[in-house]
Amino acid sequence: MSDTASNTGEDEPTEDVAPDEPAQLPLLAEPTDGVPDTLTTSAELTALIAAMGAGHGPLAVDAERASGYRYSQRAYLVQLRREGVGTVLIDPIELPALAGLNAVIGDTASEPPEWILHAANQDLPCLAEIGLRPATLFDTELAGRLLGVERVALGTMVEQHLGVRLEKGHSAADWSTRPLPHDWLVYAALDVELLVQLRDVLAGLLEDAGKLDWAHQEFEAERTAPPPAPRVDPWRRTSGIHKLRGRPQLGVVRALWYTRDEYAASRDVAPGRILPDSAIIDAARAMPKKSADLGALSVFGGPRQKRQLGRWFAAIETALALPESELPPTAGPATDAVPPAARWRDRDPVAADRLARGRDVVNALAEEHSVLAQNLLPSDILRRLAWEPPSVIDGTSVTEALTQLGARPWQIELAAVPLTEALKD
């Protein structure tokens, strides 16, 4: 969420800039009540629990992670804001167990407040790790998508609906840094400063559009979504692996990937900062027979990688010693019974036609109801339905199939009938 607006040109205003352009909007550079001290002690947490219990109205929530810097996706800062309490910043490294706070604001509270988050699916997992889980949810980003808005960054939506620019710019920072710089804390506090007001505007727009019930269904599905299943053969996602063809080369990639992953996890450092994907691919292409050969490659010859050269070469040696029967196949295992849509025309042209007609239906409905097509019906649901439709295609069977595939009631109500006709050969 880093929509940094520019102030260039303020000394020489031009008449052809409309007064409602973002550059003319007032800038909220700091929270109205200032930046609070970060909570780090159990005594401060106890006081916060009492204050939150006495607060009222919905709860604005955000969390900051250190993606790209750390191996884990844990929260390194939690921001809360509620009427009667104000903005609160919590250091979950010092206070990693927040079940007591959840008892007054979360799903174990007797009267839990509605949580308001922007892009909730990004923050809910790391919040759950420290014991914070909402009982009800409003996602301002998802609300924007249901209203047909394509640009749903927080700064953009605040500008559009509240007429204010936020001071932004630290979304990609290393939030595991301690102490956190003051300007980072300003950014973090601003992320929850206007969420309640934005929620109220969006809720009104959803109600006016007849979509508020749709939104509640989507929010609840997001709140209760299970964690994603672990990837099969995650090493096959190494950037540049398409350049390799031989099974021995793939074996080297696999060995280096898992060695890097284990080492990165032990140090809680993002794998790409331990060893870039490009270095793994270079090693697999070179197939070095000696440690010195590996060290001659550009990345491995650097001072940081020289210290770990033995680790990387040991992984390569292990891979090179594997018998052919233990080398990875050139194609990954089939993790999905439904093939990529690009292959349908050759494998099953009838199914390809069904998918094309189904997409036309979804796109037309999305345009009619001013909602993004992916939100009207997820493409994976449509793909699975078109590949393997019910044996008898009618309104009842298609409705049942959509339900089993995870479509929400509002999506089924809109799409079941036209999709029934589209699925018929």
GUVO-267167 format. One record per residue (C-alpha): residue number from 1; residue in three letters; x, y, z. Coordinates in nm, 4 decimals. Example, Ala and Ser with C-alpha at 12.3 -4.5 7.8 and 13.67 -1.06 7.14 Angstrom:
# residues 2
R/1/ALA/1.2300/-0.4500/0.7800
R/2/SER/1.3670/-0.1060/0.7140
***
This chain:
# residues 425
R/1/MET/0.0000/0.0000/0.0000
R/2/SER/0.2382/0.2671/-0.1245
R/3/ASP/0.0577/0.5315/-0.3269
R/4/THR/0.3077/0.8128/-0.2855
R/5/ALA/0.1696/1.1336/-0.4358
R/6/SER/0.3926/1.4025/-0.5830
R/7/ASN/0.3934/1.7682/-0.4794
R/8/THR/0.5985/1.8869/-0.7756
R/9/GLY/0.4651/2.1983/-0.9392
R/10/GLU/0.3042/2.3521/-0.6294
R/11/ASP/0.5087/2.6723/-0.6731
R/12/GLU/0.3765/2.7198/-1.0269
R/13/PRO/0.0096/2.6097/-1.0358
R/14/THR/-0.1465/2.5792/-1.3765
R/15/GLU/-0.5075/2.6458/-1.4640
R/16/ASP/-0.5495/2.3237/-1.6586
R/17/VAL/-0.5267/2.1112/-1.3405
R/18/ALA/-0.8743/2.0377/-1.2108
R/19/PRO/-0.9283/2.1261/-0.8422
R/20/ASP/-1.0251/1.7697/-0.7584
R/21/GLU/-0.7045/1.6151/-0.8975
R/22/PRO/-0.5112/1.4145/-0.6329
R/23/ALA/-0.2220/1.6646/-0.6380
R/24/GLN/-0.4626/1.9332/-0.5105
R/25/LEU/-0.6053/1.7255/-0.2270
R/26/PRO/-0.4942/1.7982/0.1291
R/27/LEU/-0.2101/1.5806/0.2551
R/28/LEU/-0.2459/1.3944/0.5837
R/29/ALA/0.1220/1.3709/0.6752
R/30/GLU/0.0782/1.2534/1.0359
R/31/PRO/-0.2032/1.0989/1.2417
R/32/THR/-0.4421/1.3534/1.3878
R/33/ASP/-0.3574/1.2532/1.7445
R/34/GLY/0.0130/1.2049/1.6789
R/35/VAL/0.2092/0.8817/1.6665
R/36/PRO/0.1675/0.6726/1.9818
R/37/ASP/0.4517/0.4888/2.1525
R/38/THR/0.4766/0.1239/2.0531
R/39/LEU/0.3496/-0.1177/2.3185
R/40/THR/0.6175/-0.3624/2.4297
R/41/THR/0.5387/-0.4644/2.7903
R/42/SER/0.2786/-0.6882/2.9527
R/43/ALA/0.1653/-0.3992/3.1720
R/44/GLU/0.0940/-0.1881/2.8635
R/45/LEU/-0.0933/-0.4790/2.7086
R/46/THR/-0.3073/-0.5211/3.0211
R/47/ALA/-0.3985/-0.1519/3.0079
R/48/LEU/-0.4820/-0.1815/2.6386
R/49/ILE/-0.7128/-0.4778/2.7006
R/50/ALA/-0.9089/-0.2725/2.9522
R/51/ALA/-0.9222/0.0270/2.7183
R/52/MET/-1.0358/-0.1795/2.4199
R/53/GLY/-1.3047/-0.3405/2.6306
R/54/ALA/-1.4402/0.0067/2.7080
R/55/GLY/-1.4069/0.1257/2.3479
R/56/HIS/-1.6938/0.1316/2.1015
R/57/GLY/-1.7603/0.0985/1.7319
R/58/PRO/-1.5677/-0.1010/1.4696
R/59/LEU/-1.1967/-0.1739/1.4933
R/60/ALA/-0.9491/-0.0698/1.2235
R/61/VAL/-0.6710/-0.3285/1.1936
R/62/ASP/-0.3464/-0.3596/0.9980
R/63/ALA/-0.0204/-0.5514/1.0272
R/64/GLU/0.3268/-0.5084/0.8845
R/65/ARG/0.5439/-0.8010/0.7789
R/66/ALA/0.8984/-0.8207/0.6427
R/67/SER/0.8278/-0.9926/0.3124
R/68/GLY/1.1387/-1.0130/0.0989
R/69/TYR/1.3612/-0.9761/0.4038
R/70/ARG/1.2559/-1.2565/0.6386
R/71/TYR/1.1724/-1.6216/0.5767
R/72/SER/0.8645/-1.6119/0.7962
R/73/GLN/0.5491/-1.4160/0.7233
R/74/ARG/0.5003/-1.3195/1.0866
R/75/ALA/0.3736/-0.9794/1.1930
R/76/TYR/0.6370/-0.7319/1.3091
R/77/LEU/0.3930/-0.4539/1.3925
R/78/VAL/0.0187/-0.4524/1.4604
R/79/GLN/-0.1864/-0.1351/1.4269
R/80/LEU/-0.5309/-0.0932/1.5847
R/81/ARG/-0.7675/0.2025/1.6033
R/82/ARG/-1.1036/0.2260/1.7781
R/83/GLU/-1.3283/0.5048/1.8947
R/84/GLY/-1.2600/0.5789/2.2596
R/85/VAL/-0.9102/0.4301/2.2396
R/86/GLY/-0.7380/0.5962/1.9472
R/87/THR/-0.4539/0.4434/1.7507
R/88/VAL/-0.2425/0.1701/1.9105
R/89/LEU/0.0837/0.0226/1.7832
R/90/ILE/0.1855/-0.3198/1.9212
R/91/ASP/0.5254/-0.4854/1.8866
R/92/PRO/0.4392/-0.8570/1.8467
R/93/ILE/0.8049/-0.9520/1.8848
R/94/GLU/0.7953/-0.8325/2.2457
R/95/LEU/0.4277/-0.9304/2.2870
R/96/PRO/0.3843/-1.2456/2.0771
R/97/ALA/0.0761/-1.3833/2.2582
R/98/LEU/-0.2322/-1.1640/2.2227
R/99/ALA/-0.5097/-1.4099/2.3133
R/100/GLY/-0.6033/-1.1869/2.6063
R/101/LEU/-0.6594/-0.8961/2.3703
R/102/ASN/-0.8552/-1.1220/2.1366
R/103/ALA/-1.0941/-1.1912/2.4264
R/104/VAL/-1.2187/-0.8314/2.4032
R/105/ILE/-1.1841/-0.7573/2.0306
R/106/GLY/-1.1798/-1.0929/1.8497
R/107/ASP/-1.3753/-1.4099/1.7946
R/108/THR/-1.3586/-1.5072/2.1640
R/109/ALA/-1.5105/-1.1775/2.2820
R/110/SER/-1.8674/-1.1633/2.4129
R/111/GLU/-1.9419/-0.8535/2.2017
R/112/PRO/-1.6705/-0.8421/1.9361
R/113/PRO/-1.6377/-0.5368/1.7128
R/114/GLU/-1.6362/-0.5583/1.3370
R/115/TRP/-1.2792/-0.5596/1.2084
R/116/ILE/-1.1931/-0.3360/0.9154
R/117/LEU/-0.8870/-0.4294/0.7101
R/118/HIS/-0.7574/-0.3423/0.3657
R/119/ALA/-0.6658/-0.6601/0.1732
R/120/ALA/-0.7508/-0.8751/0.4735
R/121/ASN/-0.6320/-1.2002/0.3152
R/122/GLN/-0.2741/-1.0697/0.3421
R/123/ASP/-0.2867/-0.9941/0.7137
R/124/LEU/-0.5280/-1.2466/0.8666
R/125/PRO/-0.2753/-1.5374/0.8697
R/126/CYS/-0.0042/-1.3453/1.0561
R/127/LEU/-0.2604/-1.2013/1.2979
R/128/ALA/-0.3930/-1.5501/1.3714
R/129/GLU/-0.0370/-1.6616/1.4549
R/130/ILE/-0.0336/-1.4221/1.7511
R/131/GLY/-0.3868/-1.5061/1.8642
R/132/LEU/-0.5925/-1.2362/1.6909
R/133/ARG/-0.8925/-1.3512/1.4852
R/134/PRO/-1.1985/-1.1464/1.3853
R/135/ALA/-1.5555/-1.2487/1.4520
R/136/THR/-1.6822/-1.0295/1.1681
R/137/LEU/-1.4928/-0.8554/0.8906
R/138/PHE/-1.5135/-0.5686/0.6431
R/139/ASP/-1.2436/-0.5602/0.3745
R/140/THR/-1.2183/-0.2182/0.2095
R/141/GLU/-1.0115/-0.3503/-0.0829
R/142/LEU/-1.2594/-0.6293/-0.1566
R/143/ALA/-1.5463/-0.3811/-0.1237
R/144/GLY/-1.3850/-0.1701/-0.3933
R/145/ARG/-1.3553/-0.4704/-0.6249
R/146/LEU/-1.7221/-0.5511/-0.5776
R/147/LEU/-1.7986/-0.1928/-0.6763
R/148/GLY/-1.6062/-0.2485/-0.9999
R/149/VAL/-1.3013/-0.0420/-0.9016
R/150/GLU/-0.9773/-0.1606/-1.0594
R/151/ARG/-0.7356/0.0599/-0.8626
R/152/VAL/-0.7933/-0.0466/-0.5038
R/153/ALA/-0.4726/0.0563/-0.3254
R/154/LEU/-0.5540/0.2136/0.0104
R/155/GLY/-0.4095/0.5526/-0.0805
R/156/THR/-0.6020/0.5632/-0.4062
R/157/MET/-0.9316/0.4728/-0.2405
R/158/VAL/-0.8841/0.7268/0.0399
R/159/GLU/-0.8203/0.9955/-0.2194
R/160/GLN/-1.1231/0.8971/-0.4250
R/161/HIS/-1.3750/0.8568/-0.1442
R/162/LEU/-1.2471/1.0802/0.1374
R/163/GLY/-1.0667/1.3535/-0.0567
R/164/VAL/-0.7422/1.3182/0.1383
R/165/ARG/-0.3919/1.2063/0.0448
R/166/LEU/-0.2010/0.9828/0.2841
R/167/GLU/0.1717/1.0130/0.3461
R/168/LYS/0.2892/0.6786/0.2072
R/169/GLY/0.6104/0.5101/0.1055
R/170/HIS/0.7287/0.2382/0.3453
R/171/SER/0.5177/-0.0616/0.2431
R/172/ALA/0.8259/-0.2539/0.1248
R/173/ALA/1.0390/-0.1723/0.4304
R/174/ASP/1.2079/-0.4312/0.6503
R/175/TRP/0.9664/-0.4183/0.9427
R/176/SER/1.1828/-0.6534/1.1467
R/177/THR/1.4168/-0.3554/1.1975
R/178/ARG/1.4503/-0.2427/1.5583
R/179/PRO/1.4069/0.0267/1.6625
R/180/LEU/1.1525/0.1207/1.3979
R/181/PRO/1.2200/0.4684/1.2531
R/182/HIS/0.9679/0.7389/1.3375
R/183/ASP/0.8621/0.7961/0.9763
R/184/TRP/0.7838/0.4247/0.9430
R/185/LEU/0.5595/0.4461/1.2493
R/186/VAL/0.3855/0.7471/1.0922
R/187/TYR/0.3151/0.5395/0.7813
R/188/ALA/0.1893/0.2479/0.9932
R/189/ALA/-0.0428/0.4645/1.2021
R/190/LEU/-0.1877/0.6317/0.8921
R/191/ASP/-0.2859/0.2898/0.7553
R/192/VAL/-0.5612/0.2699/1.0195
R/193/GLU/-0.6311/0.6413/1.0602
R/194/LEU/-0.9157/0.6603/0.8066
R/195/LEU/-1.0238/0.2966/0.7655
R/196/VAL/-1.3469/0.3414/0.9619
R/197/GLN/-1.4500/0.6451/0.7554
R/198/LEU/-1.3613/0.4621/0.4331
R/199/ARG/-1.5631/0.1607/0.5444
R/200/ASP/-1.8699/0.3775/0.6068
R/201/VAL/-1.8521/0.5344/0.2603
R/202/LEU/-1.8010/0.1992/0.0870
R/203/ALA/-2.0801/0.0336/0.2854
R/204/GLY/-2.3150/0.3078/0.1703
R/205/LEU/-2.2117/0.2638/-0.1914
R/206/LEU/-2.2542/-0.1129/-0.1661
R/207/GLU/-2.6005/-0.0713/-0.0192
R/208/ASP/-2.7013/0.1780/-0.2883
R/209/ALA/-2.5820/-0.0689/-0.5524
R/210/GLY/-2.7667/-0.3606/-0.3933
R/211/LYS/-2.4353/-0.5336/-0.3210
R/212/LEU/-2.4037/-0.5125/0.0555
R/213/ASP/-2.5231/-0.8699/0.1021
R/214/TRP/-2.2755/-0.9819/-0.1649
R/215/ALA/-2.0004/-0.8104/0.0306
R/216/HIS/-2.0957/-0.9753/0.3593
R/217/GLN/-2.0836/-1.3163/0.1914
R/218/GLU/-1.7399/-1.2416/0.0475
R/219/PHE/-1.6067/-1.1069/0.3768
R/220/GLU/-1.7230/-1.4154/0.5652
R/221/ALA/-1.5672/-1.6463/0.3061
R/222/GLU/-1.2414/-1.4548/0.3409
R/223/ARG/-1.2576/-1.4649/0.7205
R/224/THR/-1.3137/-1.8416/0.7349
R/225/ALA/-1.0876/-1.9441/0.4449
R/226/PRO/-0.8546/-2.2339/0.5335
R/227/PRO/-0.4796/-2.1905/0.4881
R/228/PRO/-0.3553/-2.2805/0.1393
R/229/ALA/-0.2306/-2.6345/0.0883
R/230/PRO/0.1485/-2.6757/0.0649
R/231/ARG/0.2813/-2.6609/-0.2892
R/232/VAL/0.3939/-2.9811/-0.4560
R/233/ASP/0.7555/-2.9566/-0.5755
R/234/PRO/0.7919/-2.5877/-0.4848
R/235/TRP/1.1452/-2.5898/-0.6274
R/236/ARG/0.9952/-2.6058/-0.9774
R/237/ARG/0.8956/-2.2408/-0.9342
R/238/THR/1.2627/-2.1349/-0.9376
R/239/SER/1.2870/-1.8394/-1.1731
R/240/GLY/1.4594/-1.9361/-1.4977
R/241/ILE/1.4046/-2.3109/-1.4631
R/242/HIS/1.2504/-2.3153/-1.8108
R/243/LYS/1.6041/-2.2754/-1.9474
R/244/LEU/1.6942/-2.6257/-1.8260
R/245/ARG/1.6105/-2.9479/-2.0020
R/246/GLY/1.8045/-3.2370/-1.8528
R/247/ARG/1.6989/-3.4339/-1.5480
R/248/PRO/2.0467/-3.4061/-1.3868
R/249/GLN/2.0205/-3.0274/-1.4114
R/250/LEU/1.6785/-3.0356/-1.2484
R/251/GLY/1.8281/-3.2545/-0.9764
R/252/VAL/2.0848/-2.9837/-0.9011
R/253/VAL/1.8126/-2.7185/-0.8865
R/254/ARG/1.6096/-2.9319/-0.6468
R/255/ALA/1.9087/-2.9987/-0.4203
R/256/LEU/2.0174/-2.6336/-0.4072
R/257/TRP/1.6603/-2.5117/-0.3564
R/258/TYR/1.5966/-2.7324/-0.0538
R/259/THR/1.9429/-2.6626/0.0924
R/260/ARG/1.8813/-2.2903/0.0571
R/261/ASP/1.5309/-2.3183/0.2019
R/262/GLU/1.6504/-2.5061/0.5107
R/263/TYR/1.9312/-2.2577/0.5696
R/264/ALA/1.7013/-1.9583/0.5135
R/265/ALA/1.4458/-2.0962/0.7591
R/266/SER/1.7133/-2.1503/1.0246
R/267/ARG/1.8233/-1.7865/0.9921
R/268/ASP/1.4765/-1.6422/0.9239
R/269/VAL/1.6055/-1.4703/0.6114
R/270/ALA/1.4223/-1.4590/0.2790
R/271/PRO/1.5635/-1.7358/0.0536
R/272/GLY/1.6379/-1.4939/-0.2284
R/273/ARG/1.8672/-1.2993/0.0041
R/274/ILE/2.0549/-1.6171/0.0923
R/275/LEU/2.1098/-1.7212/-0.2697
R/276/PRO/1.9304/-1.5740/-0.5734
R/277/ASP/1.7411/-1.8006/-0.8104
R/278/SER/1.9703/-1.6919/-1.0931
R/279/ALA/2.2685/-1.8425/-0.9093
R/280/ILE/2.0879/-2.1753/-0.8702
R/281/ILE/2.0133/-2.1829/-1.2435
R/282/ASP/2.3714/-2.0879/-1.3307
R/283/ALA/2.5036/-2.3726/-1.1156
R/284/ALA/2.2645/-2.6205/-1.2762
R/285/ARG/2.3719/-2.5152/-1.6232
R/286/ALA/2.7426/-2.5348/-1.5366
R/287/MET/2.7179/-2.8683/-1.3491
R/288/PRO/3.0483/-2.8017/-1.1630
R/289/LYS/3.2552/-3.1083/-1.0765
R/290/LYS/3.4767/-2.9323/-0.8225
R/291/SER/3.4206/-2.6683/-0.5556
R/292/ALA/3.6578/-2.4385/-0.7415
R/293/ASP/3.4430/-2.4663/-1.0537
R/294/LEU/3.1414/-2.3529/-0.8540
R/295/GLY/3.3390/-2.0673/-0.7016
R/296/ALA/3.4325/-1.9495/-1.0501
R/297/LEU/3.0682/-1.8619/-1.1198
R/298/SER/2.9943/-1.4940/-1.0660
R/299/VAL/2.7585/-1.5073/-0.7681
R/300/PHE/2.9343/-1.7943/-0.5923
R/301/GLY/3.2673/-1.6154/-0.6213
R/302/GLY/3.1475/-1.3203/-0.4140
R/303/PRO/3.2768/-1.2774/-0.0566
R/304/ARG/2.9454/-1.3677/0.1065
R/305/GLN/2.8912/-1.6855/-0.0963
R/306/LYS/3.2509/-1.8006/-0.0593
R/307/ARG/3.1819/-1.8625/0.3096
R/308/GLN/2.8952/-2.0939/0.2152
R/309/LEU/3.0600/-2.2536/-0.0869
R/310/GLY/3.1009/-2.5870/0.0892
R/311/ARG/2.7297/-2.5955/0.1716
R/312/TRP/2.6238/-2.5340/-0.1879
R/313/PHE/2.8765/-2.7695/-0.3450
R/314/ALA/2.7809/-3.0500/-0.1039
R/315/ALA/2.4219/-3.0182/-0.2279
R/316/ILE/2.5389/-3.0335/-0.5899
R/317/GLU/2.7567/-3.3389/-0.5202
R/318/THR/2.4605/-3.5175/-0.3645
R/319/ALA/2.2482/-3.4397/-0.6701
R/320/LEU/2.5165/-3.5530/-0.9160
R/321/ALA/2.5542/-3.8838/-0.7336
R/322/LEU/2.1874/-3.9763/-0.7662
R/323/PRO/2.0962/-4.2720/-0.9872
R/324/GLU/1.8749/-4.1892/-1.2827
R/325/SER/1.5733/-4.3468/-1.1116
R/326/GLU/1.5906/-4.0826/-0.8359
R/327/LEU/1.6294/-3.7805/-1.0615
R/328/PRO/1.3230/-3.5582/-1.0971
R/329/PRO/1.1192/-3.5972/-1.4160
R/330/THR/1.1258/-3.3121/-1.6626
R/331/ALA/0.7547/-3.2504/-1.6050
R/332/GLY/0.6177/-3.1939/-1.2584
R/333/PRO/0.3558/-3.4200/-1.1035
R/334/ALA/-0.0036/-3.3611/-1.2023
R/335/THR/-0.1438/-3.1666/-0.9086
R/336/ASP/-0.4693/-3.0777/-1.0785
R/337/ALA/-0.7011/-3.2991/-1.2794
R/338/VAL/-0.7964/-2.9953/-1.4858
R/339/PRO/-0.5271/-2.8996/-1.7405
R/340/PRO/-0.4340/-2.5392/-1.8188
R/341/ALA/-0.6976/-2.3778/-2.0381
R/342/ALA/-0.4421/-2.3124/-2.3140
R/343/ARG/-0.4275/-2.6871/-2.3836
R/344/TRP/-0.8001/-2.7465/-2.4004
R/345/ARG/-0.8415/-2.6813/-2.7726
R/346/ASP/-0.6140/-2.9766/-2.8539
R/347/ARG/-0.7248/-3.2099/-2.5778
R/348/ASP/-1.0979/-3.1452/-2.5684
R/349/PRO/-1.2329/-2.8861/-2.8137
R/350/VAL/-1.5881/-2.9338/-2.6838
R/351/ALA/-1.4751/-2.8368/-2.3331
R/352/ALA/-1.2830/-2.5435/-2.4809
R/353/ASP/-1.6030/-2.4202/-2.6424
R/354/ARG/-1.7887/-2.4578/-2.3118
R/355/LEU/-1.5230/-2.2514/-2.1355
R/356/ALA/-1.5344/-1.9802/-2.4017
R/357/ARG/-1.9126/-1.9532/-2.3733
R/358/GLY/-1.8879/-1.9524/-1.9952
R/359/ARG/-1.6357/-1.6715/-2.0015
R/360/ASP/-1.8642/-1.4701/-2.2265
R/361/VAL/-2.1443/-1.5169/-1.9725
R/362/VAL/-1.9301/-1.4112/-1.6771
R/363/ASN/-1.7871/-1.1102/-1.8590
R/364/ALA/-2.1338/-0.9946/-1.9650
R/365/LEU/-2.2677/-1.0326/-1.6109
R/366/ALA/-1.9662/-0.8501/-1.4690
R/367/GLU/-2.0225/-0.5584/-1.7040
R/368/GLU/-2.3956/-0.5537/-1.6326
R/369/HIS/-2.3462/-0.5448/-1.2558
R/370/SER/-2.0318/-0.3269/-1.2505
R/371/VAL/-1.8147/-0.5817/-1.0732
R/372/LEU/-1.4797/-0.7285/-1.1722
R/373/ALA/-1.5234/-1.0606/-1.3568
R/374/GLN/-1.2895/-1.2473/-1.1201
R/375/ASN/-1.5066/-1.1384/-0.8277
R/376/LEU/-1.8317/-1.2226/-1.0014
R/377/LEU/-1.7105/-1.5803/-1.0409
R/378/PRO/-1.3500/-1.6944/-0.9789
R/379/SER/-1.1885/-1.8226/-1.2960
R/380/ASP/-1.0876/-2.1495/-1.1295
R/381/ILE/-1.4514/-2.2315/-1.0520
R/382/LEU/-1.5556/-2.1624/-1.4110
R/383/ARG/-1.2627/-2.3656/-1.5446
R/384/ARG/-1.3485/-2.6709/-1.3344
R/385/LEU/-1.7169/-2.6458/-1.4168
R/386/ALA/-1.6483/-2.6265/-1.7919
R/387/TRP/-1.3968/-2.9114/-1.7902
R/388/GLU/-1.6205/-3.1530/-1.6027
R/389/PRO/-1.9825/-3.0339/-1.6084
R/390/PRO/-2.2660/-3.2329/-1.4500
R/391/SER/-2.3718/-3.5414/-1.6443
R/392/VAL/-2.7184/-3.3891/-1.6775
R/393/ILE/-2.6960/-3.0155/-1.7326
R/394/ASP/-2.9890/-2.8283/-1.5847
R/395/GLY/-3.0423/-2.5485/-1.3368
R/396/THR/-3.0397/-2.7776/-1.0348
R/397/SER/-2.7244/-2.9686/-1.1265
R/398/VAL/-2.5304/-2.6540/-1.2201
R/399/THR/-2.6352/-2.4861/-0.8950
R/400/GLU/-2.5165/-2.7896/-0.6990
R/401/ALA/-2.1876/-2.7974/-0.8891
R/402/LEU/-2.1214/-2.4276/-0.8273
R/403/THR/-2.1956/-2.4741/-0.4576
R/404/GLN/-1.9542/-2.7661/-0.4299
R/405/LEU/-1.6856/-2.5653/-0.6079
R/406/GLY/-1.7136/-2.2855/-0.3518
R/407/ALA/-1.9224/-2.0220/-0.5282
R/408/ARG/-2.1125/-1.7897/-0.2952
R/409/PRO/-2.4944/-1.7738/-0.3010
R/410/TRP/-2.4985/-1.4325/-0.4696
R/411/GLN/-2.2702/-1.5592/-0.7460
R/412/ILE/-2.4863/-1.8657/-0.7995
R/413/GLU/-2.8020/-1.6546/-0.8108
R/414/LEU/-2.6565/-1.4413/-1.0899
R/415/ALA/-2.4689/-1.7018/-1.2911
R/416/ALA/-2.6378/-2.0416/-1.2562
R/417/VAL/-2.9098/-1.9953/-1.5176
R/418/PRO/-2.6997/-1.8367/-1.7968
R/419/LEU/-2.4136/-2.0801/-1.7275
R/420/THR/-2.6572/-2.3700/-1.7616
R/421/GLU/-2.7282/-2.2650/-2.1188
R/422/ALA/-2.3606/-2.1997/-2.1905
R/423/LEU/-2.2589/-2.5464/-2.0764
R/424/LYS/-2.4931/-2.7248/-2.3118
R/425/ASP/-2.3128/-2.8478/-2.6238
***
